[in-house]
Amino acid sequence: MKSKGMLAVILIVAFLAVAGGSFWLGMKYQEQSFINQMRQRFGNRVEGFQQRMPGMFGGEQPGAGRNQVGQANIVGKVDKVSGDTITMTTRMGSIKIKIPANVVVKKAGLGSLDDIKAGAKVLVEGEHDKDGNIEAREIMIISLSKN
């Protein structure tokens, strides 16, 4: 009787270990698949984004806090494009992106501001200003809107 109980405990622990390991490997596979897909679309520039923006690949996004001046990289869903401003929703909430006339917009090649629609997922590289907004230097369209 005691050996059957011990066997059941061993089987449950083994099952949980295999399930946890499988989940972890699946997450790593998905992360690597995403990186490879971005490399195919954007070449080696993905390496720079990965180094400058580890929040895109898990963890917190450095420099994404409000009222900071300096380097800014953010990923989120575009809610609205209005004039020289994009409103986005990120993991950390809503943020406004100021778009200067000289901003570079990229997709599987060069794009334009007209390519960015509500619902699109974008990566923005730029600088925080004194008001907590981000002035975009470059925008990478990760996925297009489903509109």
KEZA-961649 format. One record per residue (C-alpha): z, y, x; residue in one letter. Coordinates in nm, 3 decimals, decimal comma. Each point is the difference from the previous one (the first is absolute). Layout:
NODE       up    north     east  vose
NODE        Z        Y        X     A
...
***
This chain:
NODE       up    north     east  vose
NODE    0,000    0,000    0,000     M
NODE    0,096    0,236    0,280     K
NODE   -0,320   -0,076    0,192     S
NODE   -0,216    0,081   -0,306     K
NODE    0,168    0,341   -0,030     G
NODE   -0,050    0,066    0,371     M
NODE   -0,366   -0,105   -0,027     L
NODE   -0,049    0,239   -0,295     A
NODE    0,151    0,289    0,198     V
NODE   -0,221   -0,077    0,302     I
NODE   -0,311   -0,014   -0,222     L
NODE    0,086    0,331   -0,167     I
NODE    0,062    0,172    0,334     V
NODE   -0,326   -0,142    0,140     A
NODE   -0,191    0,116   -0,311     F
NODE    0,144    0,352    0,028     L
NODE   -0,083    0,015    0,372     A
NODE   -0,361   -0,106   -0,064     V
NODE   -0,035    0,241   -0,295     A
NODE    0,145    0,294    0,199     G
NODE   -0,219   -0,076    0,300     G
NODE   -0,309   -0,027   -0,219     S
NODE    0,076    0,335   -0,165     F
NODE    0,049    0,170    0,339     W
NODE   -0,324   -0,149    0,138     L
NODE   -0,186    0,108   -0,314     G
NODE    0,122    0,358    0,042     M
NODE   -0,107    0,003    0,367     K
NODE   -0,340   -0,144   -0,096     Y
NODE   -0,048    0,271   -0,266     Q
NODE    0,096    0,275    0,245     E
NODE   -0,243   -0,131    0,262     Q
NODE   -0,277   -0,036   -0,262     S
NODE    0,048    0,363   -0,098     F
NODE   -0,014    0,113    0,363     I
NODE   -0,316   -0,204    0,060     N
NODE   -0,161    0,145   -0,313     Q
NODE    0,081    0,353    0,117     M
NODE   -0,141   -0,080    0,347     R
NODE   -0,326   -0,113   -0,160     Q
NODE   -0,025    0,322   -0,199     R
NODE    0,133    0,251    0,251     F
NODE   -0,026   -0,163    0,342     G
NODE    0,270    0,046    0,262     N
NODE    0,141    0,310   -0,173     R
NODE    0,223   -0,241   -0,194     V
NODE    0,197   -0,068    0,319     E
NODE    0,089    0,369    0,022     G
NODE    0,102    0,016   -0,366     F
NODE    0,213   -0,314    0,042     Q
NODE    0,182    0,153    0,296     Q
NODE    0,039    0,344   -0,160     R
NODE    0,087   -0,136   -0,343     M
NODE    0,207   -0,318   -0,001     P
NODE    0,107    0,077   -0,361     G
NODE   -0,346   -0,107   -0,112     M
NODE    0,073   -0,349    0,133     F
NODE    0,361   -0,026   -0,121     G
NODE    0,317    0,198    0,060     G
NODE    0,058    0,371   -0,040     E
NODE   -0,267    0,256    0,071     Q
NODE    0,110    0,226    0,285     P
NODE   -0,047    0,368   -0,066     G
NODE   -0,041   -0,048   -0,374     A
NODE    0,318    0,189   -0,096     G
NODE   -0,010    0,335   -0,174     R
NODE    0,041    0,334    0,178     N
NODE   -0,110   -0,128    0,338     Q
NODE   -0,260    0,178    0,209     V
NODE   -0,225   -0,212    0,223     G
NODE   -0,205   -0,319   -0,001     Q
NODE   -0,045   -0,162   -0,343     A
NODE   -0,167   -0,324   -0,110     N
NODE    0,033   -0,122   -0,355     I
NODE   -0,153   -0,268   -0,225     V
NODE   -0,004    0,027   -0,375     G
NODE   -0,190    0,007   -0,326     K
NODE   -0,191    0,317   -0,086     V
NODE    0,121    0,138   -0,333     D
NODE   -0,205    0,319   -0,011     K
NODE   -0,256    0,195    0,203     V
NODE    0,000    0,370   -0,080     S
NODE   -0,176    0,257    0,218     G
NODE    0,150   -0,019    0,347     D
NODE    0,295   -0,222   -0,103     T
NODE    0,043   -0,375   -0,051     I
NODE    0,310   -0,124   -0,182     T
NODE    0,103   -0,351    0,107     M
NODE    0,267   -0,253   -0,091     T
NODE    0,149   -0,185    0,296     T
NODE    0,288   -0,245    0,039     R
NODE    0,217    0,305    0,057     M
NODE   -0,117    0,195   -0,305     G
NODE   -0,259    0,267   -0,082     S
NODE   -0,144    0,226    0,271     I
NODE   -0,264    0,271    0,016     K
NODE   -0,264   -0,005    0,273     I
NODE   -0,162    0,333    0,093     K
NODE   -0,368   -0,042    0,089     I
NODE   -0,140    0,248    0,255     P
NODE   -0,376    0,066    0,009     A
NODE   -0,036   -0,194    0,328     N
NODE    0,176   -0,323   -0,109     V
NODE   -0,177   -0,325    0,095     V
NODE   -0,032   -0,251   -0,288     V
NODE   -0,100   -0,353    0,100     K
NODE   -0,095   -0,311   -0,188     K
NODE   -0,210   -0,288    0,131     A
NODE   -0,172    0,293    0,169     G
NODE    0,045    0,373   -0,046     L
NODE    0,096    0,111   -0,346     G
NODE    0,077    0,323   -0,177     S
NODE    0,271    0,138   -0,224     L
NODE   -0,220   -0,096   -0,298     D
NODE    0,056   -0,368    0,092     D
NODE    0,374    0,031   -0,069     I
NODE    0,086   -0,057   -0,366     K
NODE    0,324   -0,061   -0,187     A
NODE    0,105   -0,363    0,047     G
NODE   -0,144   -0,031    0,351     A
NODE    0,230   -0,124    0,277     K
NODE   -0,025    0,217    0,311     V
NODE    0,160    0,042    0,342     L
NODE    0,054    0,364    0,095     V
NODE    0,054    0,116    0,357     E
NODE    0,115    0,356    0,047     G
NODE    0,292    0,232    0,063     E
NODE    0,306    0,087   -0,210     H
NODE    0,027    0,371   -0,072     D
NODE    0,317    0,204   -0,049     K
NODE   -0,006   -0,064   -0,378     D
NODE   -0,002   -0,381    0,036     G
NODE   -0,367   -0,039   -0,092     N
NODE   -0,252   -0,169    0,227     I
NODE   -0,314    0,172    0,126     E
NODE   -0,258   -0,276    0,038     A
NODE   -0,194   -0,042    0,322     R
NODE   -0,167   -0,326   -0,100     E
NODE   -0,006   -0,212   -0,315     I
NODE   -0,092   -0,370    0,000     M
NODE   -0,094   -0,148   -0,337     I
NODE    0,155   -0,347   -0,011     I
NODE   -0,114   -0,093   -0,351     S
NODE   -0,201    0,187   -0,257     L
NODE    0,118    0,092   -0,346     S
NODE   -0,056   -0,249   -0,279     K
NODE   -0,119    0,284   -0,230     N
***
